[in-house]
Amino acid sequence: MQKDQLGERQKLKRLEILLAAEKEARSREWFEGKVPSRDEDKEEAAKDLLQIGLTEKVEGYLQQHPHPFRLTARGRAFLENVRARIGENDNINWQRLNEIEFPSS
Protein backbone atom coordinates (compact mmCIF):
# COMPACT_ATOMS: atom_id res chain seq x y z
CA MET A 1 0.00 0.00 0.00
CA GLN A 2 2.77 2.46 0.89
CA LYS A 3 4.54 1.76 -2.40
CA ASP A 4 1.36 2.67 -4.33
CA GLN A 5 1.04 5.94 -2.40
CA LEU A 6 4.63 6.84 -3.16
CA GLY A 7 4.07 6.00 -6.80
CA GLU A 8 1.05 8.28 -7.04
CA ARG A 9 2.81 11.06 -5.17
CA GLN A 10 5.77 10.77 -7.55
CA LYS A 11 3.41 10.87 -10.54
CA LEU A 12 1.83 13.99 -9.11
CA LYS A 13 5.21 15.67 -8.65
CA ARG A 14 6.37 14.69 -12.13
CA LEU A 15 3.21 16.05 -13.71
CA GLU A 16 3.46 19.25 -11.64
CA ILE A 17 7.01 19.76 -12.91
CA LEU A 18 6.07 19.07 -16.53
CA LEU A 19 3.28 21.63 -16.37
CA ALA A 20 5.59 24.22 -14.80
CA ALA A 21 8.25 23.57 -17.45
CA GLU A 22 5.61 23.94 -20.16
CA LYS A 23 4.59 27.35 -18.80
CA GLU A 24 8.21 28.30 -17.99
CA ALA A 25 6.88 29.67 -14.73
CA ARG A 26 9.29 28.57 -12.01
CA SER A 27 12.81 29.17 -10.74
CA ARG A 28 15.65 26.64 -10.64
CA GLU A 29 15.21 26.43 -6.85
CA TRP A 30 11.55 25.45 -7.29
CA PHE A 31 12.47 22.64 -9.71
CA GLU A 32 15.15 21.42 -7.33
CA GLY A 33 12.63 21.20 -4.50
CA LYS A 34 14.15 23.99 -2.42
CA VAL A 35 11.27 26.53 -2.42
CA PRO A 36 9.52 27.31 -0.10
CA SER A 37 11.07 24.45 1.86
CA ARG A 38 12.95 21.32 0.84
CA ASP A 39 10.79 18.89 -1.14
CA GLU A 40 12.77 15.73 -1.81
CA ASP A 41 9.96 14.24 -3.92
CA LYS A 42 10.01 17.22 -6.29
CA GLU A 43 13.79 17.13 -6.48
CA GLU A 44 13.72 13.41 -7.34
CA ALA A 45 10.92 13.91 -9.87
CA ALA A 46 12.84 16.71 -11.62
CA LYS A 47 15.93 14.46 -11.91
CA ASP A 48 13.79 11.59 -13.23
CA LEU A 49 12.22 13.79 -15.91
CA LEU A 50 15.65 14.97 -17.07
CA GLN A 51 16.89 11.39 -17.17
CA ILE A 52 13.96 10.03 -19.18
CA GLY A 53 14.13 12.95 -21.61
CA LEU A 54 10.85 14.76 -20.95
CA THR A 55 12.59 17.95 -19.78
CA GLU A 56 15.96 19.53 -20.45
CA LYS A 57 18.10 22.16 -18.79
CA VAL A 58 18.24 25.49 -20.57
CA GLU A 59 21.73 26.63 -21.45
CA GLY A 60 22.42 30.24 -20.54
CA TYR A 61 19.87 30.25 -17.71
CA LEU A 62 19.57 33.76 -16.25
CA GLN A 63 21.97 35.32 -18.74
CA GLN A 64 19.95 34.58 -21.87
CA HIS A 65 16.86 32.68 -20.73
CA PRO A 66 14.82 33.36 -17.59
CA HIS A 67 13.70 29.76 -16.99
CA PRO A 68 15.97 26.84 -16.03
CA PHE A 69 14.08 23.92 -17.62
CA ARG A 70 11.88 23.36 -20.64
CA LEU A 71 9.97 20.51 -22.19
CA THR A 72 11.61 18.46 -24.87
CA ALA A 73 9.63 17.45 -27.95
CA ARG A 74 9.06 14.13 -26.20
CA GLY A 75 7.81 15.97 -23.10
CA ARG A 76 5.36 18.07 -25.15
CA ALA A 77 4.04 14.94 -26.86
CA PHE A 78 3.71 13.20 -23.50
CA LEU A 79 1.68 16.08 -22.04
CA GLU A 80 -0.56 16.16 -25.13
CA ASN A 81 -1.18 12.44 -24.65
CA VAL A 82 -1.96 12.94 -20.94
CA ARG A 83 -4.43 15.71 -21.75
CA ALA A 84 -6.08 13.56 -24.40
CA ARG A 85 -6.45 10.63 -21.98
CA ILE A 86 -7.40 12.31 -18.73
CA GLY A 87 -8.07 15.89 -19.71
CA GLU A 88 -11.29 17.82 -19.57
CA ASN A 89 -11.48 21.13 -21.45
CA ASP A 90 -7.67 21.38 -21.63
CA ASN A 91 -7.43 20.79 -17.86
CA ILE A 92 -6.12 17.61 -16.28
CA ASN A 93 -8.47 15.55 -14.16
CA TRP A 94 -6.19 14.98 -11.16
CA GLN A 95 -8.47 12.22 -9.83
CA ARG A 96 -7.41 10.07 -12.79
CA LEU A 97 -3.70 10.48 -12.06
CA ASN A 98 -3.29 6.71 -11.59
CA GLU A 99 -3.99 6.25 -15.33
CA ILE A 100 -0.78 8.03 -16.33
CA GLU A 101 2.17 5.82 -17.26
CA PHE A 102 5.47 7.64 -17.42
CA PRO A 103 8.14 6.27 -19.75
CA SER A 104 11.09 4.63 -18.05
CA SER A 105 13.78 5.92 -20.42
N, C-alpha and C positions, 0 to 999 in steps of 0.2 A: 504494500500500500504506500509506504513512504517513497519508494522508487518512482511510482506513478506520479505522486505529487511533485517530486523534484523534476520529473520529465515535463509536466505541464507548466511548472514555474519557469523552467528553462525555455520552453517554447514561447511563453509569454514575453520573457526578456528578449529573446531573439527577434520576435516580431516587433516589439517596441523599438528596438535598435534599427531594424530595417526601415520602419516608418519614419524615424527621426533622420536617418541617412537620406531617405528619399526627399524629405522636406529641407534637408541641410539646415536643421534648426537647433543644433546642439553643439556644445564645446567639446574639446578633446577630453576634458576632465569628466564630463557627463558620460561619454562613451566608455571611459575607463572605470566607471563605477565609483567615482570619487566625489560626486556632487549630489545632493547636499551632504551626504555622509557616505562612507564606504559601502558599496553594494557589490559583493563578490560575485553574485549571480550575473549581474550586468557585465562585469568585467570579463567573466568567463564566456558569456554569450557573445560579446564583441570579438573576442579572440577566435571563437568557433566560426563566426561568420566570415572573418578574414581568411581563416584556414580553408573553409569550404568554397570560398570564391564568390560569396554573395555581396560582400562589401570590399572596398579597397581604401588604403590610406591615400590622402591627397598630397601630392608633392607640393612643396612651397606653402604649406599651411601657415597662415597668418601673414606671410609676406605677400603672396599672390592670391591666395584663396582663403576666405574666412571660415571654412568648415573643414574639419579634419578627416572625415570619411564620406564616401559616396557609394551609391549602389553600382555594381558592375552590371553589364548587360544581363548576365545570368540572374543577378539579384532583382532587376526590374521585371524580368520574365517570371521569376518565382512569385513576386508580389502580385503580378497580374493574375497568375494562376490561383493564388490564395483568394483574391477578391472574387474571382469567377466562381470558386467553390463555396466559400463561406461568406461572401459579401452580400450586403443589402444596400442598394442605392449608393454604391461606391464607399460604403462603410463596412468595416469588418464586424461580423457577429462574434464577439469574444466568447460567447457561450459554446461555440462550436470549435474552439481552439484545439481540442483533442483530435480533430480531423486533419490537421496540418501535419504533413510529413516533410521534415527538412532533409535535404540531401546530406549524405555523409562525407562526400568529397567531390 
